[in-house]
Amino acid sequence: MKTVPLQLVTVNLENGKRGVFVGVPLVEDLKQPSESQVEDIWFSNVQEVPDEITLIQLLKLIRMSICRCEATLQ
């Protein structure tokens, strides 16, 4: 069976609300902690997706979104 590495990022707000974000791992086990410092965080627009979407389809949407964002930043 083929596996896909995923990582959850949980954000807790002061008002008690919580958001959970799913994505490919950003930070791996690095020898030097300074190599993985967060420089910037941004959030995409909210996008409606079908509730029957598979994990593979979701990852494809995420990759396409990241590629579009990187292309506009260059």
N, CA, C and O atoms as a MOPAC input file, in Angstrom:
PM7 MOZYME 1SCF
protein

 N      0.84100 1    -1.17600 1     0.00000 1
 C      0.00000 1     0.00000 1     0.00000 1
 C      0.89100 1     1.24600 1     0.00000 1
 O      1.83600 1     1.34300 1     0.78300 1
 N      0.58500 1     2.18300 1    -0.87300 1
 C      1.32100 1     3.43000 1    -0.94900 1
 C      0.85300 1     4.36800 1     0.17100 1
 O     -0.34300 1     4.47000 1     0.44200 1
 N      1.79000 1     5.03800 1     0.80500 1
 C      1.43000 1     5.97000 1     1.87900 1
 C      1.70500 1     7.40300 1     1.45500 1
 O      2.50600 1     7.65600 1     0.55500 1
 N      1.03800 1     8.32600 1     2.10400 1
 C      1.20900 1     9.75400 1     1.86300 1
 C      1.51900 1    10.39800 1     3.20600 1
 O      0.72700 1    10.26100 1     4.13800 1
 N      2.65200 1    11.10000 1     3.34000 1
 C      2.94100 1    11.75900 1     4.61700 1
 C      2.02900 1    12.96900 1     4.82300 1
 O      1.91400 1    13.81900 1     3.94000 1
 N      1.39700 1    13.04600 1     5.96100 1
 C      0.52200 1    14.17000 1     6.29300 1
 C      0.87800 1    14.69800 1     7.67400 1
 O      1.41000 1    13.97800 1     8.51900 1
 N      0.57600 1    15.95200 1     7.87700 1
 C      0.81000 1    16.57600 1     9.17700 1
 C     -0.38400 1    17.46800 1     9.48700 1
 O     -0.88700 1    18.17000 1     8.61000 1
 N     -0.83000 1    17.43800 1    10.73000 1
 C     -1.91200 1    18.31800 1    11.17200 1
 C     -1.30900 1    19.51800 1    11.88700 1
 O     -0.37200 1    19.38000 1    12.67200 1
 N     -1.85000 1    20.68500 1    11.61000 1
 C     -1.47800 1    21.89400 1    12.33600 1
 C     -2.74600 1    22.39500 1    13.00700 1
 O     -3.74100 1    22.67500 1    12.33800 1
 N     -2.71100 1    22.50500 1    14.31300 1
 C     -3.87600 1    22.95200 1    15.07300 1
 C     -3.63200 1    24.36400 1    15.58900 1
 O     -2.59100 1    24.65200 1    16.18000 1
 N     -4.60500 1    25.23900 1    15.35700 1
 C     -4.51800 1    26.61900 1    15.82900 1
 C     -5.66200 1    26.85300 1    16.80700 1
 O     -6.83100 1    26.70000 1    16.45400 1
 N     -5.32200 1    27.22200 1    18.02500 1
 C     -6.32700 1    27.54600 1    19.03600 1
 C     -6.44400 1    29.06100 1    19.16300 1
 O     -5.43800 1    29.75500 1    19.30700 1
 N     -7.66500 1    29.57000 1    19.11000 1
 C     -7.90900 1    31.00300 1    19.26800 1
 C     -8.30100 1    31.31500 1    20.70200 1
 O     -8.74800 1    30.43800 1    21.44100 1
 N     -8.13100 1    32.56300 1    21.08400 1
 C     -8.46500 1    32.98400 1    22.44600 1
 C     -9.95200 1    32.80700 1    22.74700 1
 O    -10.33300 1    32.62900 1    23.90400 1
 N    -10.80000 1    32.85500 1    21.70500 1
 C    -12.23700 1    32.72800 1    21.93800 1
 C    -12.68800 1    31.27300 1    22.05600 1
 O    -13.88600 1    31.00100 1    22.13100 1
 N    -11.73500 1    30.33400 1    22.07300 1
 C    -12.04900 1    28.92500 1    22.24400 1
 C    -12.22300 1    28.15300 1    20.95000 1
 O    -12.31500 1    26.92600 1    20.97800 1
 N    -12.27100 1    28.83900 1    19.82000 1
 C    -12.40900 1    28.13300 1    18.54500 1
 C    -11.07900 1    27.51900 1    18.15500 1
 O    -10.01300 1    28.00400 1    18.53400 1
 N    -11.16500 1    26.44000 1    17.38900 1
 C     -9.96100 1    25.71600 1    16.98000 1
 C    -10.05100 1    25.39200 1    15.50200 1
 O    -11.11200 1    25.01300 1    15.00800 1
 N     -8.95300 1    25.53700 1    14.80300 1
 C     -8.86600 1    25.14400 1    13.40300 1
 C     -7.80000 1    24.08300 1    13.24400 1
 O     -6.73600 1    24.15500 1    13.86000 1
 N     -8.09300 1    23.10200 1    12.41600 1
 C     -7.12700 1    22.04200 1    12.14000 1
 C     -6.84600 1    22.06700 1    10.65200 1
 O     -7.76700 1    22.00500 1     9.83800 1
 N     -5.57000 1    22.15700 1    10.29500 1
 C     -5.15300 1    22.23700 1     8.90700 1
 C     -4.34700 1    20.98900 1     8.58000 1
 O     -3.51300 1    20.54900 1     9.37200 1
 N     -4.60100 1    20.42600 1     7.41300 1
 C     -3.94000 1    19.19900 1     6.98200 1
 C     -3.05000 1    19.52100 1     5.79500 1
 O     -3.45500 1    20.24200 1     4.88300 1
 N     -1.84500 1    18.98900 1     5.81200 1
 C     -0.95800 1    19.20200 1     4.68200 1
 C      0.23000 1    18.26700 1     4.72800 1
 O      0.38300 1    17.46300 1     5.64800 1
 N      1.05800 1    18.39100 1     3.72200 1
 C      2.27900 1    17.58900 1     3.71400 1
 C      3.22200 1    18.17300 1     4.75000 1
 O      3.17400 1    19.37900 1     4.99600 1
 N      4.07900 1    17.36500 1     5.36900 1
 C      4.97500 1    17.85500 1     6.41200 1
 C      5.86600 1    18.98600 1     5.90600 1
 O      6.43900 1    18.90000 1     4.82000 1
 N      5.97200 1    20.01200 1     6.68100 1
 C      6.78800 1    21.16200 1     6.32900 1
 C      8.16600 1    21.05900 1     6.96100 1
 O      9.17600 1    21.33600 1     6.31500 1
 N      8.20300 1    20.65900 1     8.22000 1
 C      9.46200 1    20.58300 1     8.95400 1
 C      9.75200 1    19.12900 1     9.26600 1
 O      8.94200 1    18.43600 1     9.88200 1
 N     10.90600 1    18.68000 1     8.83900 1
 C     11.33000 1    17.31800 1     9.14000 1
 C     12.28100 1    17.38200 1    10.33500 1
 O     12.61700 1    18.46400 1    10.81700 1
 N     12.70400 1    16.23000 1    10.79800 1
 C     13.67000 1    16.18900 1    11.88900 1
 C     15.00100 1    16.72400 1    11.39200 1
 O     15.72800 1    16.02700 1    10.68300 1
 N     15.32100 1    17.94300 1    11.75600 1
 C     16.56400 1    18.57700 1    11.32000 1
 C     17.55700 1    18.58800 1    12.46600 1
 O     17.17200 1    18.64700 1    13.63400 1
 N     18.80700 1    18.53300 1    12.13600 1
 C     19.84600 1    18.54800 1    13.16300 1
 C     19.97000 1    19.92600 1    13.81500 1
 O     20.23200 1    20.02000 1    15.01400 1
 N     19.78800 1    20.97600 1    13.04900 1
 C     19.89100 1    22.34300 1    13.55600 1
 C     18.49900 1    22.97700 1    13.60700 1
 O     17.91000 1    23.22800 1    12.55500 1
 N     17.95800 1    23.24400 1    14.79900 1
 C     16.62800 1    23.85000 1    14.88800 1
 C     16.52200 1    25.18800 1    14.14900 1
 O     15.43900 1    25.55100 1    13.68900 1
 N     17.61800 1    25.91600 1    14.03200 1
 C     17.56700 1    27.22000 1    13.36900 1
 C     17.30500 1    27.08100 1    11.87300 1
 O     16.95100 1    28.06500 1    11.22400 1
 N     17.47200 1    25.87800 1    11.30800 1
 C     17.22800 1    25.66600 1     9.89000 1
 C     15.73800 1    25.64100 1     9.55700 1
 O     15.37500 1    25.70000 1     8.38200 1
 N     14.88200 1    25.55500 1    10.54800 1
 C     13.45500 1    25.40100 1    10.28300 1
 C     12.61400 1    26.50900 1    10.91100 1
 O     11.44800 1    26.28700 1    11.24100 1
 N     13.18200 1    27.67800 1    11.07700 1
 C     12.43600 1    28.77700 1    11.67200 1
 C     11.32200 1    29.22900 1    10.73600 1
 O     11.52600 1    29.31500 1     9.52500 1
 N     10.15300 1    29.51700 1    11.28700 1
 C      9.02600 1    30.00000 1    10.49500 1
 C      9.27100 1    31.46500 1    10.16000 1
 O      9.51100 1    32.28600 1    11.04500 1
 N      9.20600 1    31.77700 1     8.88600 1
 C      9.42100 1    33.14700 1     8.44200 1
 C      8.09900 1    33.85900 1     8.19200 1
 O      7.98500 1    35.05800 1     8.44600 1
 N      7.09600 1    33.13200 1     7.69700 1
 C      5.83700 1    33.76200 1     7.31300 1
 C      4.73400 1    32.71200 1     7.34200 1
 O      4.99000 1    31.53300 1     7.09800 1
 N      3.53100 1    33.12700 1     7.63400 1
 C      2.35400 1    32.26100 1     7.57200 1
 C      1.28300 1    33.01700 1     6.81700 1
 O      1.05100 1    34.19800 1     7.07600 1
 N      0.63100 1    32.34800 1     5.88900 1
 C     -0.48800 1    32.96800 1     5.19500 1
 C     -1.60400 1    31.94700 1     5.03900 1
 O     -1.36400 1    30.74000 1     5.04600 1
 N     -2.80800 1    32.43800 1     4.90100 1
 C     -3.97800 1    31.58500 1     4.75200 1
 C     -4.60300 1    31.85400 1     3.39600 1
 O     -4.71000 1    33.00400 1     2.96900 1
 N     -5.01300 1    30.80100 1     2.72500 1
 C     -5.69100 1    30.94600 1     1.44000 1
 C     -7.14000 1    31.36700 1     1.69300 1
 O     -7.61300 1    31.38200 1     2.82900 1
 N     -7.82200 1    31.70700 1     0.61100 1
 C     -9.25600 1    31.93600 1     0.70600 1
 C     -9.93900 1    30.61400 1     1.03600 1
 O     -9.39600 1    29.54500 1     0.75600 1
 N    -11.10100 1    30.68300 1     1.61700 1
 C    -11.86600 1    29.47700 1     1.91300 1
 C    -12.40300 1    28.93200 1     0.60000 1
 O    -12.98000 1    29.67600 1    -0.19400 1
 N    -12.21700 1    27.65000 1     0.36800 1
 C    -12.66000 1    27.02100 1    -0.86700 1
 C    -13.62000 1    25.88600 1    -0.53700 1
 O    -13.32100 1    25.03700 1     0.30300 1
 N    -14.76200 1    25.87200 1    -1.19300 1
 C    -15.73100 1    24.80400 1    -0.99500 1
 C    -15.28600 1    23.58100 1    -1.79200 1
 O    -14.96500 1    23.69300 1    -2.97500 1
 N    -15.26800 1    22.42200 1    -1.15100 1
 C    -14.92900 1    21.17200 1    -1.83100 1
 C    -16.02900 1    20.15500 1    -1.54100 1
 O    -16.67200 1    20.21800 1    -0.49400 1
 N    -16.24600 1    19.22000 1    -2.46400 1
 C    -17.27800 1    18.20100 1    -2.22500 1
 C    -16.95700 1    17.37000 1    -0.99500 1
 O    -15.79400 1    17.06300 1    -0.73400 1
 N    -17.98300 1    17.00500 1    -0.24000 1
 C    -17.71200 1    16.22900 1     0.97800 1
 C    -17.31000 1    14.79000 1     0.67300 1
 O    -16.86300 1    14.07800 1     1.57300 1
 N    -17.45800 1    14.34000 1    -0.58700 1
 C    -17.04100 1    12.98800 1    -0.95000 1
 C    -15.61600 1    12.95600 1    -1.49200 1
 O    -15.17600 1    11.92200 1    -1.99400 1
 N    -14.89200 1    14.05900 1    -1.40200 1
 C    -13.55600 1    14.13700 1    -1.98800 1
 C    -12.62200 1    13.13500 1    -1.31300 1
 O    -12.66400 1    12.94000 1    -0.09800 1
 N    -11.77700 1    12.50400 1    -2.13300 1
 C    -10.80900 1    11.56000 1    -1.57300 1
 C     -9.56600 1    12.33000 1    -1.12000 1
 O     -9.36800 1    13.48700 1    -1.48900 1
 N     -8.75000 1    11.67900 1    -0.33100 1
 C     -7.52300 1    12.30900 1     0.15100 1
 C     -6.61100 1    12.68400 1    -1.01400 1
 O     -6.02000 1    13.76400 1    -1.02300 1
 N     -6.50100 1    11.79700 1    -1.98700 1
 C     -5.65000 1    12.06400 1    -3.14800 1
 C     -6.16800 1    13.27800 1    -3.91500 1
 O     -5.37800 1    14.12700 1    -4.32900 1
 N     -7.46800 1    13.37200 1    -4.10800 1
 C     -8.04800 1    14.52600 1    -4.80800 1
 C     -7.79700 1    15.81300 1    -4.03300 1
 O     -7.50500 1    16.85300 1    -4.62300 1
 N     -7.91300 1    15.74000 1    -2.71100 1
 C     -7.67000 1    16.90900 1    -1.87500 1
 C     -6.22000 1    17.36700 1    -1.98000 1
 O     -5.95200 1    18.56200 1    -2.09900 1
 N     -5.28900 1    16.42400 1    -1.93500 1
 C     -3.87600 1    16.77500 1    -2.06100 1
 C     -3.57200 1    17.39900 1    -3.41900 1
 O     -2.75900 1    18.31900 1    -3.51000 1
 N     -4.21800 1    16.90500 1    -4.47700 1
 C     -4.03300 1    17.49600 1    -5.80700 1
 C     -4.51800 1    18.94100 1    -5.82200 1
 O     -3.86100 1    19.80700 1    -6.39900 1
 N     -5.66600 1    19.21200 1    -5.19200 1
 C     -6.16900 1    20.58800 1    -5.11100 1
 C     -5.20000 1    21.48200 1    -4.35100 1
 O     -4.94900 1    22.62000 1    -4.74800 1
 N     -4.65600 1    20.96000 1    -3.25300 1
 C     -3.71400 1    21.73600 1    -2.45000 1
 C     -2.46300 1    22.04900 1    -3.25700 1
 O     -1.98500 1    23.18300 1    -3.25000 1
 N     -1.92800 1    21.04600 1    -3.95500 1
 C     -0.72500 1    21.26500 1    -4.77100 1
 C     -0.98200 1    22.29800 1    -5.85900 1
 O     -0.14000 1    23.16300 1    -6.10100 1
 N     -2.14800 1    22.21600 1    -6.52400 1
 C     -2.47500 1    23.18900 1    -7.57800 1
 C     -2.56700 1    24.58900 1    -6.98600 1
 O     -2.10700 1    25.55100 1    -7.59900 1
 N     -3.15000 1    24.70900 1    -5.81500 1
 C     -3.27900 1    26.00900 1    -5.16300 1
 C     -1.92100 1    26.58200 1    -4.80600 1
 O     -1.67500 1    27.77200 1    -5.00100 1
 N     -1.03200 1    25.73900 1    -4.28000 1
 C      0.30900 1    26.18600 1    -3.92100 1
 C      1.06900 1    26.62500 1    -5.16000 1
 O      1.75000 1    27.65000 1    -5.13000 1
 N      0.96800 1    25.88100 1    -6.23600 1
 C      1.66200 1    26.23700 1    -7.48000 1
 C      1.16700 1    27.57500 1    -8.02200 1
 O      1.96800 1    28.39100 1    -8.47800 1
 N     -0.14200 1    27.80700 1    -7.97700 1
 C     -0.68600 1    29.10200 1    -8.44500 1
 C     -0.18300 1    30.24200 1    -7.58300 1
 O      0.16000 1    31.30500 1    -8.10000 1
 N     -0.13300 1    30.03500 1    -6.27000 1
 C      0.32300 1    31.09400 1    -5.35700 1
 C      1.80200 1    31.40100 1    -5.59000 1
 O      2.20000 1    32.56500 1    -5.63100 1
 N      2.60200 1    30.36600 1    -5.74200 1
 C      4.03200 1    30.57400 1    -5.97000 1
 C      4.26200 1    31.26500 1    -7.30600 1
 O      5.17600 1    32.08100 1    -7.42300 1
 N      3.45200 1    30.95700 1    -8.31900 1
 C      3.62200 1    31.56800 1    -9.62800 1
 C      3.30100 1    33.06800 1    -9.57700 1
 O      3.94800 1    33.86100 1   -10.26100 1
 N      2.30300 1    33.46200 1    -8.76800 1
 C      1.96300 1    34.88900 1    -8.68400 1
 C      2.95700 1    35.66800 1    -7.83400 1
 O      3.07700 1    36.88400 1    -7.97900 1
 N      3.67000 1    34.97800 1    -6.94900 1
 C      4.65200 1    35.65900 1    -6.10300 1
 C      5.96400 1    35.92200 1    -6.84300 1
 O      6.74300 1    36.77700 1    -6.42200 1
 N      6.21700 1    35.21200 1    -7.92200 1
 C      7.48600 1    35.36600 1    -8.63800 1
 C      7.44900 1    36.52800 1    -9.58600 1
 O      8.43700 1    36.80000 1   -10.26900 1

